């Protein structure tokens, strides 16, 4: 699973989280506990990427969660091509970070 780069997201609390950016078709290893950010990434001529927000979630096993996601149709309708991850093993911390980012970013697939 090749990392495309990093992305810093800011929560409603003002806390910044640095995510590792991966292609949506990445082959995830079992057991990756993380907060994940689904986006549509575009790359400008100078090589920098920008991300349109689509969804924020959390899981204790990204491979299992990503293979059968309940919002997959919404991801596809929004043209997703990246999944960025912020590794966090503590479930309570993941839920707190997820809520912080949803409150800040208001991703469309989290509204349904």
N, C-alpha and C positions, 0 to 999 in steps of 0.2 A: 504494500500500500504506500505509494509515493506521496509525500507531502508536497503540496503546491506552494505553500507559504504559510504565513501567520496572519491573523486578523484580530484586532482588539475591539471588543464590544463593551460599551458602557451601560451599566444598569441604571435603573431609576434612582438607586441609592448613591450613584456617583462612582461606585466601584468599577474598575476596569478589569476585564477578563481577557486573557490572550488565548485564542483558539488556534489549533492546527487545521489548516484548510486541506481538504481532500476532494477528489472527484467523486461525484455521486455514485459511480460504478466501482468504487474501491472495494477490495475484498477484505472485509473486517475479520479480525481475529476474535475468537471467543473471549468473553469476559471483560471487554473494555467497558468500565463504568465511567460515565461521562454525562456532561450536559452537551447537547448537540444543537447546531444551528444549520438549518436547511436554507439554501440561498440560490439565487441565479447570479453567477459570476460572469462579468464581462471584463475583458482585458483591453486597455487602451494601447495606442501605438507606442507609448514609452514603456510598456510592459507592466504597468501597475494595474491591479485588479480592483474592481468595485463590486459590491454585493447588494442585490435587492433582497430584502428580508422576506422569508416565506414562513418559517416555523421555528420555534424553540421547544426542545423537549429534554427529558432526562431519562437515563436508563442504567441498569446495572449490567446489561449485556447488549452492546450495540449491534452485534451481528444478528441476534435473535430479533431485536426490536426493528431493525431496518428491513429485514427480509419480509415482514408482513405488517407494515405500518398502516394504521387505521386512517391516516390522512394522505395516503399515497396518491389518490386521485387529485386532491388539491395541490400536492407538490407538482404533479405533471401538468395540471392546468396553469400553474404559475411558472413553468419552464425551469424547474430546478436542475442544477448541474453540479452542485457542491454540497458537501456535508462537512462542517467544521466541528471539531471536538475540543472540549475543555475537560481533561481528565480529573475526576473527583470520585474517590471511593466511598465517601460518607454520604449515605442516602439523604439524610436531613440537609446537609450542605447543598447537594445537588438540587433538591426541591426549592431551597431558598434562592439559589442562583438562577434557576429556571424562572421563578416568579419575578425576580429582580429584572431580568432581561425582557420578559414578556411585558411587564409594566412600562419599560422604557421604549421598546421597539414596536409593540402592537402588531406582530406579524399576522398577515391575513389568514393563514391556516390555523392559527390559534383561536380565532374568533368563532369558528363554527361549532 
